[in-house]
Amino acid sequence: MRLRRRLGSIATSGTALPRSDPTACTIAWSASSGSWADRLTAIVTELGFETLLVGAPADDPVGFIRRLGEEIAPVVARARASDAG
């Protein structure tokens, strides 16, 4: 519960996670959630998460994993690299 309160305060304040805090985040996939590359990039660069656990949708898990690896992950990785450098 303490972590949930901490993440809630970080989310509302717009500050990044201190490096001493856990840096993994679970993401629920929704096809109607707009640009996943933009959303995941914001979670990584603005909130400071380093690990994203993304659940694949039941209707096309293989296609989703392919898209995640080929289209979304490279965009997030480039943004994280430029943000760190």
Kinemage of the C-alpha trace (Angstrom):
@kinemage 1
@onewidth
@group {chain A} dominant
@subgroup {mainchain}
@vectorlist {calphas} color= white
{ca met a 1} P 0.000 0.000 0.000
{ca arg a 2} L 2.880 2.380 0.747
{ca leu a 3} L 4.247 1.970 -2.807
{ca arg a 4} L 0.796 2.625 -4.272
{ca arg a 5} L 0.505 5.878 -2.305
{ca arg a 6} L 4.033 6.877 -3.378
{ca leu a 7} L 3.279 6.173 -7.041
{ca gly a 8} L 0.014 8.063 -6.742
{ca ser a 9} L 1.787 11.116 -5.369
{ca ile a 10} L 4.438 10.903 -8.089
{ca ala a 11} L 1.798 10.576 -10.815
{ca thr a 12} L -0.101 13.637 -9.605
{ca ser a 13} L 3.008 15.744 -8.984
{ca gly a 14} L 4.634 15.007 -12.338
{ca thr a 15} L 8.017 14.153 -10.821
{ca ala a 16} L 10.192 11.192 -11.765
{ca leu a 17} L 10.799 8.201 -9.522
{ca pro a 18} L 13.931 8.422 -7.389
{ca arg a 19} L 16.372 5.697 -8.462
{ca ser a 20} L 16.069 3.987 -5.072
{ca asp a 21} L 12.387 3.169 -5.686
{ca pro a 22} L 11.241 0.081 -7.623
{ca thr a 23} L 11.246 0.788 -11.328
{ca ala a 24} L 8.906 -1.819 -12.822
{ca cys a 25} L 5.419 -1.085 -14.068
{ca thr a 26} L 2.654 -3.428 -15.240
{ca ile a 27} L 0.671 -2.197 -18.248
{ca ala a 28} L -2.756 -3.468 -19.290
{ca trp a 29} L -3.107 -3.503 -23.063
{ca ser a 30} L -6.134 -1.960 -24.739
{ca ala a 31} L -6.375 -1.641 -28.507
{ca ser a 32} L -8.244 1.634 -28.115
{ca ser a 33} L -5.605 3.316 -25.980
{ca gly a 34} L -4.091 5.439 -28.739
{ca ser a 35} L -0.373 5.515 -29.411
{ca trp a 36} L 1.287 2.884 -27.261
{ca ala a 37} L 4.752 4.062 -28.262
{ca asp a 38} L 3.923 7.527 -26.901
{ca arg a 39} L 2.297 6.177 -23.737
{ca leu a 40} L 5.132 3.777 -22.917
{ca thr a 41} L 7.741 6.424 -23.733
{ca ala a 42} L 6.102 8.783 -21.240
{ca ile a 43} L 6.082 6.079 -18.552
{ca val a 44} L 9.800 5.484 -19.103
{ca thr a 45} L 11.050 9.046 -19.587
{ca glu a 46} L 8.688 11.074 -17.412
{ca leu a 47} L 8.052 8.662 -14.539
{ca gly a 48} L 11.426 6.912 -14.580
{ca phe a 49} L 10.329 3.295 -14.921
{ca glu a 50} L 12.993 1.009 -16.375
{ca thr a 51} L 11.001 -2.219 -16.777
{ca leu a 52} L 7.551 -2.457 -18.331
{ca leu a 53} L 5.518 -5.649 -18.010
{ca val a 54} L 2.953 -5.623 -20.795
{ca gly a 55} L 0.167 -8.175 -21.051
{ca ala a 56} L -0.692 -9.398 -24.556
{ca pro a 57} L -4.333 -9.318 -25.645
{ca ala a 58} L -6.028 -12.707 -25.984
{ca asp a 59} L -7.317 -12.084 -29.504
{ca asp a 60} L -3.868 -11.776 -31.180
{ca pro a 61} L -1.003 -12.366 -28.739
{ca val a 62} L 1.573 -13.254 -31.402
{ca gly a 63} L 0.751 -10.225 -33.532
{ca phe a 64} L 0.872 -8.015 -30.488
{ca ile a 65} L 4.276 -9.302 -29.388
{ca arg a 66} L 5.577 -8.848 -32.932
{ca arg a 67} L 4.293 -5.260 -33.062
{ca leu a 68} L 5.656 -4.555 -29.598
{ca gly a 69} L 9.116 -5.796 -30.553
{ca glu a 70} L 9.295 -4.374 -34.061
{ca glu a 71} L 7.461 -1.057 -33.762
{ca ile a 72} L 6.935 0.047 -30.174
{ca ala a 73} L 10.024 -1.069 -28.222
{ca pro a 74} L 12.533 0.581 -30.600
{ca val a 75} L 10.732 3.935 -30.265
{ca val a 76} L 10.722 3.681 -26.461
{ca ala a 77} L 14.383 2.599 -26.378
{ca arg a 78} L 15.473 5.516 -28.595
{ca ala a 79} L 13.560 7.987 -26.438
{ca arg a 80} L 15.063 6.541 -23.258
{ca ala a 81} L 18.586 6.714 -24.729
{ca ser a 82} L 18.189 10.331 -25.798
{ca asp a 83} L 16.622 11.230 -22.447
{ca ala a 84} L 19.550 9.636 -20.556
{ca gly a 85} L 22.228 11.170 -22.757
